[in-house]
C-alpha cells in the first residue's frame, strides 16, 4: 500500500510539470550512397537542430539517446505527464539535377507512422532545400507541441510584482498524512492477521517454487532442477512478429530487377557480339520498415547505409529452429543465372559467388561464367541471450558480360535468376554443367 501511495504521489508531482515533446533526430540517409551528395546529410541534420533547438516545449535527442530509451523503456515513465516521444527519419537521393528528400515522423510509444512528407528541390538551390525541409518538419511537429503560457501579458513590472507566498499543494499534504496514518494501521492489521492465521509460524505451509522469500535465516528460494524455462508466454506477441520478419529475411529478403540485355557489336569481327545483362539487388523496403516500426528492438545502431538491430530474450523467445539455422549459415544463398533458348535448353550458366571451388569449375555443355559481383546485404549474429541483425540499405548494380557467336545470341529467349543455398550450390550446378 505504501508503494502504491508513493507512486500515486510521484505521478501527482509529474502531472504538475508541463508536457514535453522529445524528438529523436537520426542522421539523414544517403539512399544510393552517392558520394557526390554525401555532404548534404550533415547539413540537413544541422538544419533540423538549428530550426527547433530554441523551440519551447521541444527537447532534441540524438541517436545515442534513442538507444538508451530503447534499452530501458521505463525511462519514458519518468517524463512529465502528457509528453510525447517521436523519431524523425530522413533519407535523400539525387535524380539528375534534383534532390528528393523523404521525411517520416514515428511515434516511439507504438511505432506507428504519424506523418510523412516529400520535398523536391533543385541541386543548385541547397539553401532553399534546407529552408523547405525545416519548414516541413516544424509544421509536422507543431500540432504536438504543448501551448506555452504567454508571460509577456503582465500589467506591472517584475520589480513591483507582489511576492506570493508559496504553499504546499493540498494533495501533497494530504498524501503525507494518509501515508503515515496507513503505515501504522497496516502494521496493526498485519499483526492481527498473523496472530489469527499463524501465517508467519505455520510450518505445514508449502513455499512456492521459484519465488524469493525473506526468512530469519536469510533469503530463500525453492526450485526444481529438472525444470527448464525455455518459453516465456509474455513474449509470445513479440516473438510472433519477429518470426514473421525473420522468415522473410531468411527466405526471400531481396528485390531483384532484371533488365533487357545490351548488345555490343564487334567492328573487327561480325561473327561475335558482346552481351551484357544488368541486374540490380537490394533489400525489400517493407522488411526494413517492419524492423523499424513494428519490432520492439532493444538496441539500434545506424552508420550511413548500415543499420544494426539488437534483440534479447527479455522481449523475445528465440526458437531452437531459428537459432540453429542462423548458426549453421543455412540461410545464406547466392544467385544463379540461367539463360535459355526457345526450346528451353540452357545456353549460359552464371554463378555469382566468391567461393574458389565455384570458380574452378568448367563445362563443355554450356557457357559457364563464375562471377563475384553480388554480396550479402544482411548478416545475423546469435548467442545464448541476444541476437543482432545487420542490414545494408544499398543497391548492388551487377552487369554480367559475355562474348557469344551471333548465331547463338539470336537463340536467347529467356533469363532466369534463382537464389540457391550455399550448402546446396554444388549439387545444383553439377547436373547443369
Buried (B, 14 or more C-beta within 10 A) or exposed (E): EEEEBEEBBEEBBBEEEBBBBBBBBBBBBBBBBEEEBEEBBEBBBEBBEEBBEEBEBBBBBBBEBBBEBBBEBEEBEEBBEEBBBBBBBBBBBBEEEBBBBBBBBBBBEEBEBBBEBEBEBEBEEBEEBBBBBBEBBBEBBEEBBBEEEEEEEEEEEEEEEEEEEEEEEEBBEEBEEBBEEBEEEEEEEEEEEEEEEEEEEEEEEEEEEEEEEEEEEEEEEEEEEEEEEEEBEEBEEBBEBBBEBBEBBBEEBBBEEEEEBEEEEEEEEEEBBBBEBBBBBBBBEEBBEBBBBBBBBBBBBBEBBEBBBBBBBEBBBBBEEBBEBBEEEBBBBBBBBBBBBEEEEBBBBBBBBEBEEBEEBEBEEBBBBBBBBBEBBBEBEBEEEBBBBBBBBBBBBBEBBBEBEBEBBEBBEEBEBEBBBBEEBEEEBEEBB
